Amino acid sequence: MPVTIVPKPTDAFIDKLSLTSPVPTEKHEEVVLNSEALVQDGYAKNGGYSSIYERSFECLVGGHKTKLYLQLEPRGKFIKTHNFLRVEFNANKANLGEVKQILDSLLPSGYQRIMKAGKVTNCEVATDINWLHMSQTIIHYPNFIKGSLHYSSDNIETINIGSCTSDNSVKAYDKTLQLIATGQPAKSGIYNDVTRVEFTLSGFNKPLEYLPNLPNPFEKLKIAAFPKHHLEHDFHLAAILALSSVVGYPCAIARAKKYNPHLAKQIEYKVLKNGIKGWWHPSDIWKGAQDSVDRLLYGESLEDTFSEQNYG
């Protein structure tokens, strides 16, 4: 008899994070000079053009080419609407000691100033669901219209739900595929199936410490997981699963009801009965948000040291 492996989500964690912070006017020139010194010393290089900021830089702050992006001096009309300094980095991958060292070199106590007083303009909060492949899931979020799909070798790699221009959107993608494609090692030495579910919070605009007080974005997300051996012998369920990945589960089941109401009712019953139960607990997952924020504000890894990795 086939063994059913129960999916296991990690605690929520902050992935990509961007913040902006005001800088006292009398410190503007000093920050610009210090940023240029980072380039001269090989710890940063000039970044690409920005339509909003005059100066852009990037610094290596961890393995797998993890970068910290710095932007200074809003242009023209943006001076009144944008803070002087913007930072962006992957909070899950970056070496926070190196991030702190760079921001502190821009202005005194720069890291604490930005992390505690800066406003979060964009934040990705995620969970990695171990032992779950994208092809085994039905994902639904109320009032979010299915966005786009990306394929790799005929397999669904990414599902976007909601508009990328709205304050909130959700993305689910094959994390294992990404790890293999980028040459990153598996934590256990073996690549098991991992699906990442990631919320983008774009309309937050408050200090980082307030993030865990937001309504839990995972609470309304519905995920049904099916073991592979169920799908191998159930054509109708597999078909609804495939259609759901394109148009969303509510629309898929509505289409089934239109053509065969009796069959649609059977499929709905199977979704409720056969989906793996007892693994999706949004309230437990969201507790990790506080730990992730505490790590950024007070983590033990905030040492004032540079690694050997630089642009020199």
Buried (B, 14 or more C-beta within 10 A) or exposed (E): EEEEBEBEBBBBBBBBBBBBBBBEEEBBEBBBEBBBEBBEEEBBBEBEEBEBBEBBBBBBBBEEEBBBBBBBBBEEEBEEEBBBBBBBBBBBBBBBBBBBBBBBBBBEEBBBBBBBEBBBBBBBBBBBBBBBBBBBBBBBBEEBEBBEEEEEEEEBBBBBBBEEEEEBBBBBBBBBBBBEEEEBEEEEEEBEBBBBBBBBBBEBEEBBBEBBEBEBBBEBBEBBBBBEEBBEEBEBBBBBBEBBBEEBBEBBBEBBBEEEEEEBEBBBEBBEEBBBEEBBEBEEBBEBBBBBBEBBBEBEEBEEEBBEBBEE
